[in-house]
Amino acid sequence: MKTPITPQTEFACLPFLSSQNQGWENILVEQFQHPSGEGKTHYSDEHAICLSLAPRPVRFLQIKGDKTHTSLYGKGDISITPAKMPFFARWDGEDHYLQIRIASRFIQSVAREALAMNSDQLELLPEFRTRDPQIEAIGMMLLTELKQENLGGRLYIESLANVLAVHLLRQYAATKPRLSVYEGGLPERQLLQVLDYINDHLDQDIKLADLAALLDMSQFHFSHQFKQAIDTTPYQYLLQQRIERAKQLLKQTDRSIMDIAFLCGFNSHSHLSKQFRQFTGMTPRSYRAKSFPIN
């Protein structure tokens, strides 16, 4: 399911960071900071989550549908507005927040495929001010990717979007689903099929949907069983394999680091260097010079 997210807001302030042009599917992440004011939104096709980043609490008046709420919002407070619900806000003081919009069609797809829910009757409930450590953690990971220009690639973003969708359905749907958990991980045959695919496509932008489709599974259940099988997430395994491929090329060839970055699925020299340093403690250039000098 590929659902583009397009701007639909009447707030005058524009985000100073946005994933709009980064190719993320089913999810839009934007960071805002603006002075006292008011505004309204009405997203027909997306559910909206606002995560406060304000270092000092800000007083808000909010109207969602026919309900009104007034309170102080501080760092970590979360507001959820379901799709099609009109939203008005007035705030006193400089506000700073992260907005996550997730496509309602994507939520319906996850409900149907991962949770066996009747997506036609799916309803998310609004929340004015709540604390949710899991949404906050996902939001901060998305913000980190946004600041780093999506260095993790689509596999990482899709994984976070799926986890967020399942969490919203489990915690904020009017009808709570039963989440089936499959124990034991992927069978060896299926696991090897996925590992071979990753190995053969390291230089490409591998998506979570691609891997799940190999086994005709939902993305959520695939991720869960993959991690059970080898004790790491698909994204972390992909990164590890790309770093191992880069180490081989640094050792066995005199290709430029830029070439090696592209051959291993990294989008730039700096992207490879950042991830390589995190895994090995040194830069690709230092690794080549120290361990495998080419005369």
C-alpha positions in Angstrom: 0.0 0.0 0.0 1.6 3.3 -1.2 -0.3 6.4 0.0 1.4 9.7 -0.6 0.8 12.4 2.0 0.0 15.8 0.7 -0.3 19.1 2.6 -3.9 19.9 3.9 -3.5 22.5 6.6 -4.8 26.0 7.3 -2.1 26.8 9.9 -0.2 29.8 8.7 3.2 28.6 10.0 5.2 26.4 7.7 7.4 23.5 9.1 11.1 24.1 9.3 11.8 20.4 8.8 9.6 18.1 6.7 9.8 14.6 5.2 7.6 15.8 2.3 10.4 15.4 -0.3 12.2 12.4 1.1 10.2 9.7 -0.5 8.6 8.4 2.7 5.4 6.5 2.0 2.3 6.4 4.2 3.7 8.8 6.7 4.6 12.5 6.9 6.8 13.9 9.7 7.2 17.7 10.2 8.7 19.8 12.9 7.1 23.2 13.8 8.0 26.1 16.0 6.0 29.3 16.1 4.8 32.0 18.5 1.4 32.5 20.1 -1.5 32.1 17.7 -4.3 29.9 16.5 -5.1 27.7 13.6 -7.3 24.9 12.3 -6.8 21.7 10.3 -9.0 19.1 8.7 -7.1 16.1 7.3 -9.5 13.9 5.3 -7.2 11.0 4.7 -4.7 11.1 7.5 -4.6 10.6 11.3 -2.5 13.3 13.0 -0.3 12.9 16.1 1.3 15.9 17.7 4.2 15.4 20.1 5.2 18.4 22.1 8.9 19.4 22.1 8.3 22.6 24.0 10.9 23.0 26.8 8.4 25.2 28.7 4.7 24.2 29.0 2.3 26.0 26.7 -1.4 26.6 27.5 -3.7 25.3 24.8 -7.4 25.6 24.0 -8.3 22.7 21.6 -11.6 21.8 19.9 -11.9 18.4 18.2 -15.2 17.7 16.7 -17.7 18.8 19.4 -15.3 18.4 22.3 -13.3 21.3 23.9 -10.2 20.9 26.1 -7.9 23.4 27.8 -4.6 22.4 29.5 -0.9 23.0 29.6 1.2 21.0 27.1 4.8 20.2 28.0 7.6 18.2 26.4 6.4 14.6 25.7 2.7 15.3 25.8 0.8 13.8 22.8 -2.4 14.8 21.0 -4.2 12.5 18.5 -6.7 13.7 15.9 -8.4 11.0 13.8 -8.9 11.6 10.0 -11.9 13.6 9.0 -12.2 15.3 12.4 -12.0 19.1 12.4 -9.4 20.5 14.8 -9.0 24.0 16.1 -6.2 25.2 18.5 -5.3 28.4 20.2 -2.0 28.6 22.2 -0.4 31.2 24.5 3.4 31.1 24.2 5.9 29.8 21.7 5.1 26.3 20.7 7.4 23.6 19.4 6.2 20.2 18.3 6.5 17.3 16.0 3.5 16.3 13.8 3.2 12.8 12.4 0.5 12.2 9.9 -0.2 8.6 8.9 -2.4 7.6 6.0 -5.8 6.2 7.1 -5.7 3.7 4.2 -2.4 2.5 5.5 -3.9 2.1 9.0 -6.8 0.1 7.4 -4.3 -2.1 5.6 -2.4 -2.9 8.7 -5.6 -3.5 10.6 -6.7 -6.0 8.0 -3.4 -7.8 7.3 -1.7 -7.8 10.7 -4.6 -7.8 13.1 -7.4 -9.4 11.2 -9.7 -6.5 11.9 -12.7 -5.4 9.9 -11.1 -2.2 8.4 -14.5 -0.9 7.1 -15.6 -0.3 10.7 -12.3 1.0 12.0 -12.5 4.0 14.2 -9.6 5.7 16.0 -10.5 7.8 19.1 -9.3 11.3 19.7 -6.9 12.1 22.5 -6.4 15.7 23.8 -3.4 15.3 26.1 -1.8 12.0 27.0 1.5 10.4 27.7 2.5 7.4 25.5 6.2 6.4 25.9 6.1 4.2 22.7 4.7 6.9 20.5 7.2 9.4 22.0 10.1 7.0 21.3 8.9 6.4 17.7 8.5 10.1 17.2 12.0 10.9 18.3 13.4 8.2 16.1 11.5 9.6 13.1 12.8 13.1 14.1 16.4 11.8 14.1 15.9 10.4 10.6 14.4 13.6 9.5 17.3 15.6 10.7 19.8 13.2 9.1 17.9 13.2 5.7 16.6 9.7 5.9 20.0 7.9 6.3 18.2 4.8 7.4 16.4 4.2 4.1 12.9 3.1 3.4 13.2 -0.2 5.3 13.7 1.7 8.6 10.9 4.2 8.0 8.5 1.5 7.0 9.3 -0.5 10.1 8.6 2.5 12.3 5.4 3.2 10.4 4.2 -0.3 10.9 5.0 -0.4 14.6 3.2 3.0 15.0 0.2 1.8 13.1 -0.2 -1.4 15.2 0.3 0.6 18.4 -2.4 3.1 17.4 -4.8 0.3 16.6 -4.1 -1.6 19.9 -4.4 1.5 22.1 -6.7 4.0 20.4 -9.1 2.1 18.3 -12.8 2.1 19.4 -12.7 -1.7 19.1 -9.5 -3.3 20.4 -8.0 -6.0 18.2 -6.5 -9.3 19.3 -2.9 -9.4 18.2 -1.7 -12.9 17.3 1.9 -13.5 18.2 3.7 -16.3 16.3 6.4 -17.8 18.4 9.6 -19.5 17.1 10.5 -17.1 14.3 10.8 -17.8 10.6 11.4 -21.4 9.6 14.9 -21.9 8.2 13.8 -22.2 4.6 12.0 -18.9 4.7 14.7 -17.2 6.6 17.4 -18.3 4.1 15.1 -17.1 1.3 15.0 -13.6 2.9 18.7 -13.5 3.7 19.6 -14.5 0.1 17.3 -11.8 -1.3 19.0 -9.2 1.0 22.5 -10.4 -0.1 21.5 -10.1 -3.8 20.1 -6.7 -3.5 22.4 -4.9 -1.1 23.0 -2.1 -3.6 19.3 -1.3 -3.9 16.8 0.5 -1.7 15.3 -2.6 0.0 11.8 -2.0 1.4 10.1 -3.9 4.2 7.2 -4.5 1.8 9.6 -6.3 -0.5 10.8 -8.7 2.2 7.3 -9.4 3.6 6.0 -10.1 0.1 8.5 -12.8 -0.4 6.8 -14.8 2.3 3.3 -13.5 1.7 3.1 -12.1 5.2 2.1 -8.7 6.7 5.0 -6.4 7.3 4.4 -6.4 11.0 4.3 -10.2 11.4 7.3 -10.5 9.1 9.4 -8.1 11.2 8.4 -9.9 14.4 9.3 -13.3 13.2 12.5 -12.2 11.5 13.7 -10.7 14.8 12.7 -13.9 16.7 14.7 -16.0 14.2 18.0 -14.2 14.4 17.7 -11.7 17.3 18.0 -8.6 15.2 15.6 -6.4 13.2 15.5 -6.5 9.3 16.9 -3.0 9.3 19.8 -3.8 11.6 20.6 -7.0 9.7 20.6 -5.0 6.4 23.0 -2.4 7.8 25.3 -5.1 9.1 25.5 -6.8 5.7 26.1 -3.6 3.9 29.0 -2.8 6.3 30.4 -6.3 5.8 30.3 -5.9 2.0 32.0 -2.5 2.4 34.8 -4.1 4.5 35.4 -6.7 1.8 35.6 -4.1 -1.0 37.9 -1.9 1.1 40.1 -4.9 1.7 40.1 -6.5 -1.7 39.8 -3.6 -4.2 41.1 -0.2 -4.8 37.7 1.2 -5.6 37.0 4.7 -4.3 35.0 5.0 -1.1 32.3 6.8 -3.1 32.0 3.8 -5.4 31.9 1.4 -2.5 29.2 3.4 -0.8 26.9 3.1 -3.9 27.8 -0.6 -4.4 26.7 -1.3 -0.8 23.4 0.6 -0.9 24.5 3.8 0.8 23.4 7.1 -0.7 26.7 9.0 -0.2 30.3 8.9 1.0 29.2 10.5 4.3 26.3 8.0 4.8 28.7 5.1 4.5 31.3 6.8 6.8 28.8 7.5 9.5 27.4 4.0 9.6 30.8 2.4 9.2 32.2 4.4 12.1 29.2 3.3 14.3 29.8 -0.4 13.5 33.7 -0.5 13.5 34.8 2.5 15.4 36.8 3.9 12.5 36.2 5.5 9.1 36.4 3.5 5.9 39.6 5.3 4.9 41.2 4.5 8.3 40.0 0.9 8.1 41.6 0.5 4.6 44.9 2.2 5.6 45.3 0.5 8.9 44.3 -3.1 8.1 44.6 -3.6 4.4 46.9 -1.1 2.8 47.0 -1.2 -1.0 50.4 -0.6 -2.5 
